[in-house]
Amino acid sequence: MPFVVASVLKRDAVDVARDDMNYGSYLPNLPACVARAETKLVLCALTSETIEFNVVALTNDG
């Protein structure tokens, strides 16, 4: 079930999966952005942090 992460610059789909104990997220356009958490709320926070970390890293690397 994909949901959308909105930012000032872009909106992008996030693939979310659930297994017996956890939720996981993956961004097809940022393959290094993955997160796993026990609740959707924590997953959203971790996914946002992962996106921010990766965008900063990509910006710093040129």
Contacts in CASP RR format, 6 or more apart in sequence:
PFRMAT RR
TARGET T0000
AUTHOR 0000-0000-0000
METHOD contacts of the structure
MODEL  1
MPFVVASVLKRDAVDVARDDMNYGSYLPNLPACVARAETKLVLCALTSET
IEFNVVALTNDG
1 16 0 8 1.000
2 13 0 8 1.000
2 14 0 8 1.000
2 15 0 8 1.000
2 16 0 8 1.000
3 13 0 8 1.000
3 14 0 8 1.000
3 16 0 8 1.000
4 11 0 8 1.000
4 12 0 8 1.000
4 13 0 8 1.000
4 14 0 8 1.000
5 11 0 8 1.000
5 12 0 8 1.000
5 14 0 8 1.000
5 27 0 8 1.000
5 47 0 8 1.000
5 48 0 8 1.000
5 51 0 8 1.000
7 51 0 8 1.000
12 27 0 8 1.000
12 29 0 8 1.000
12 30 0 8 1.000
13 27 0 8 1.000
13 28 0 8 1.000
14 25 0 8 1.000
14 26 0 8 1.000
14 27 0 8 1.000
14 47 0 8 1.000
15 25 0 8 1.000
15 26 0 8 1.000
15 27 0 8 1.000
15 28 0 8 1.000
16 23 0 8 1.000
16 24 0 8 1.000
16 25 0 8 1.000
16 40 0 8 1.000
16 43 0 8 1.000
17 23 0 8 1.000
17 24 0 8 1.000
17 25 0 8 1.000
17 26 0 8 1.000
18 24 0 8 1.000
21 38 0 8 1.000
22 36 0 8 1.000
22 37 0 8 1.000
22 38 0 8 1.000
23 36 0 8 1.000
23 37 0 8 1.000
23 38 0 8 1.000
23 39 0 8 1.000
23 40 0 8 1.000
23 43 0 8 1.000
24 34 0 8 1.000
24 35 0 8 1.000
24 36 0 8 1.000
24 37 0 8 1.000
24 43 0 8 1.000
25 33 0 8 1.000
25 34 0 8 1.000
25 35 0 8 1.000
25 36 0 8 1.000
25 43 0 8 1.000
25 46 0 8 1.000
25 47 0 8 1.000
26 33 0 8 1.000
26 34 0 8 1.000
27 33 0 8 1.000
27 34 0 8 1.000
27 47 0 8 1.000
27 51 0 8 1.000
30 51 0 8 1.000
30 54 0 8 1.000
32 54 0 8 1.000
33 47 0 8 1.000
33 50 0 8 1.000
33 51 0 8 1.000
33 54 0 8 1.000
34 50 0 8 1.000
35 43 0 8 1.000
35 46 0 8 1.000
35 47 0 8 1.000
35 49 0 8 1.000
35 50 0 8 1.000
36 43 0 8 1.000
36 46 0 8 1.000
37 43 0 8 1.000
37 45 0 8 1.000
37 46 0 8 1.000
END
